[in-house]
């Protein structure tokens, strides 16, 4: 689940998975890099060079937490664009904000290196390969999923997706649940989702519980990296983004109500996606399957499966749904909307990094929502499991996939091996 969560957690929420949950960012620091001085990184780069750098990183954006290591290696060690402390602080900030960590870290590096245009260039460059790949897979799915061989393949992949969600819930729970009473938040979240309560209300309630009950998060200021020096404010770019978004949404409302509904739904999902890309799945399932009935549970499972074999975050499943609903235009609208709010929030908050780092209430609220996501993922496991047409073939695939994931085999290889096995086992 790494796009899993990730950046979505392809492998689920592990302690070693930077997109799944808060981590000790010291794991990214090498003795040699920590000695770099800020003056060595003072010069800037062009947005074009930032775009090309992150386009290359996006093309190889497989491997879950490995991609964050590759980003750090590129921008800190090879190109000397940031100090290790700057990268560490930015990573911690991105993990605390809604959105996909890999995308957010890319934008953070671009912002630090080339200003607002650099952030846009990095964001687009890193996400473009995932969009193009999913667009191609969506077209193949739309016009070829009725073929018998393709159906067998998809049934096998659906079984693997169920296991991926279950593995994410287990791994995320092991690292998020630190006190016995927190199990109540997990169980309560799972139960209310079964009764089809909007997950957003569940998350807001869990955030309140996280604030009022005994400390649920890490102690304030820990694991958040060293303070970063003088920061710029980006008021004009933010105003431009918000005005442009308002104009586009108004045009969609007046001219294409279906696309407006699609965009509004994606915006709402991104605003409440904490804990990495996998955190978006309960929200997507609720909106796509239960509220709007854009796709059924099996088609949604197919979209998640396709998302696992693309580079980049699992939230690119939004591209898949947008394409099925409105073709290329729908795919573009869905993709832009699913990434827009978190990008704006990063640009707005980055200049206040030190204040966010020291906010104990913010930390507790986020951790409360992460606990709720454990319950939501467990409930999704049950729902997805009911939707799969189980037989001996899918059961065997699911069991093998679960063992492989618990042994920390990368989810990409699990999905690829499962796809090959599905063609042989599933009839």
Secondary structure, DSSP 8 states (H G I E B T S, - for coil): -EEEB---EES-S-TT-TTTS---GGGG--TTGGG--GGGG-S---HHHHHHHHHHHHHT--STTHHHHHHHIIIIIIS--S-HHHHHHHHHHHHHSSS-HHHHHHHHHHHHHHHHHHHHHHHHHHHHHHHHHHHHHHHHHHHHTTSHHHHHHHHHHHHHHHHHHHHHHHHHHHHH--STTHHHHHHHHHHHHHTT--HHHHHHHHHHHHHHSS--S--TTTTS----------HHHHHHHHHHHHHHHHHHHHH-HHHHHHHHHHHHHHHT--SSGGGGHHHHIIIIIIIS-SS-HHHHHHHHHHHHTSSS-GGGHHHHHHHHHHHHHHHHHHHHHHHHHHHHHHHHHHTTHHHHHT-HHHHHHHHHHHHHHHHHHHHHHHHHHHHS---HHHHHHHHHHHHHHHTT--HHHHHHHHHHHHHHH--
